[in-house]
């Protein structure tokens, strides 16, 4: 149980899972595990094989671009959002580091288990694929916006819905 809700209820209420049928929710609940992270705990280490897919249920995390000499926060995620999408790919290393910004709870699903569930049920597989592609596209958009900011380009509203305007950063 996540708080006072069962894992099935938590999944049903999670934005990433919105609209999935009961049998898909039940399947995902059967392979999900509740996890919790403390402030500043590194959850996903960049350049290591991605093993888990996470659905944030409370708290928040930072998606970070990490290098030996710097770390840049690319995006903050909160309840209803997901990370660890590369765990769906066999033997894929992560690109980003993920760190808890505060006490954070999530449902964690092992990549091979989620991949197998998607292979076993094509309808579920298509739904997870489409949702995961939206997550990946969001990471690209956030990375582009952070790069533009670092180059002194101001981004209005949403990167995909407006054009960058040269000028000072706000």
N, C-alpha and C positions, 0 to 999 in steps of 0.2 A: 504494500500500500504506500502511496505517495501522500503524506499528510493523512487526511481522512478519506481520500479517494482511492479506489483500487487502481491498479496499473491500466486496466481497460478504460476506466473513466478518465484517467489522466491522459491517455493517448487520444481518446475520442475528443477531448477538449483542447488538445494541442493544435495550434494553428497549422503546423506542418502536416498533420494527419487529417485535417478538416475534410469531411465528406467521404472518408473511407468507410466501406461497409463493415458490419459487425464481425463477419468472419475474418476480414483482414485485420481488424483491430485485435481480435482474439489471438490470431496467429502472432502478431507483433508483440502483444503482451506476454505471450509464452516464451519469447526469446529475449525480452528486455530485463535489465537489472537496474535497480535504483542505485545511484551513486551520489556522493556529496564531495565538495571541494572547499577548501579554506582559502581565505584571501591570499592572493599572489601564488597560489599553487599552480604549477605548470601541469596542464592536463594532457596536451598533445605537444610533443617535441618535434620541431621541424627536422626534416631530412632523416626521419626514421620511418620505418614501415608503418603505414596507417592501419590500425587494428580495430577501431571502434567508431561507430556512428552515435552521436549524442543528440538528445532532444532536451533543451533547457526547460526546466519546469519552474525554477525560481532562482533569483539572483541574476548575475550577469558575468560574461566573460569577454576578454579582449582577444581578437584575432590579431596576431602580431607578425610582422616580417622581422625575423631575427638574424643577425649576423654577428660575428665575433666582436665587432667594435660598436654596434648599435642595435637598438630594438625600436621599431616604429609600430605604434598602434594603428592598424588599418581600419578596424571596425569593432564596435561593441555590440554584443548580442545579449538579448534577455529572454524572458519566458516566451515560449511559443516559437522560438527560433532553433535552428539545427546547425551542427558543425560536425566535421569528420567525414564528409562525403567521400573522400578518397578511399575510405575503408571498403567501399563497394567494389573497388578495382583490385584485382589480384596483385599482390606484391608491389603496391604503389607507395612510394615515399611521400610524406606530407610536404607541403610547401610552406605552410604557416605554422607558427607556434600558437597555442591557445592557453591563456592564463586566466584564472578566476579573478574577477575584480572585487568580489565580495563572497560571502558564504553562498555557494551555488549548489543547487540540486539539479539532477538530470536523470533521464532514462538513457541507459547505454545498451547498444546492441552490437554484438560482435559482427564485424564485416562479413566473414564467411557465412554466418547464420542468416544475415539479412540477404546476402546474395543468393543463398540456397532457397530461401522463402520466395524470392522473386522469380527464380528459375522454376520452382514448383507450381507457381500460380502466375501465369502470364499477365492477368489483369492487375494483380498487385505489383508485379514487376514494372509494368508500364507506368502505373501511378507513382511508384517510388522513383523511377527514372526521371519522369517529368518534373517532379518536385525537387529532386536532387540537382537537375540541370538548372533550375531557378536559383538554388542556393549557390551553385558554382558561378552563375552569371552575376549574382550579387557580389561575390568576392572579387570578380574581375572589375565590376563597376566601382567598388569601394577602393580597390588598388589604384585604378585610374584616377579617381578623385584625390587620393592621398598623394600620388605622384604629381598631379597638377598643382596641388597646394604647395608641395615642396619646390616646385618650379616657379612659384609666384603667380599662378593662374587661379583666378577666383571662379569657382563653380557655382552656378545658380541652381537652386532647388535640387533637381535630380539630374545626375550625369546623363542618363539615357533620354530625358525629356527636355533638356535645354543644352545650349552650347556654352562652352567655356569662354569667359571674358577676361582678357589680360588685365592685370592691375594688381593693386596691393591686396594682400590677404586681409580679410576681416577678422 
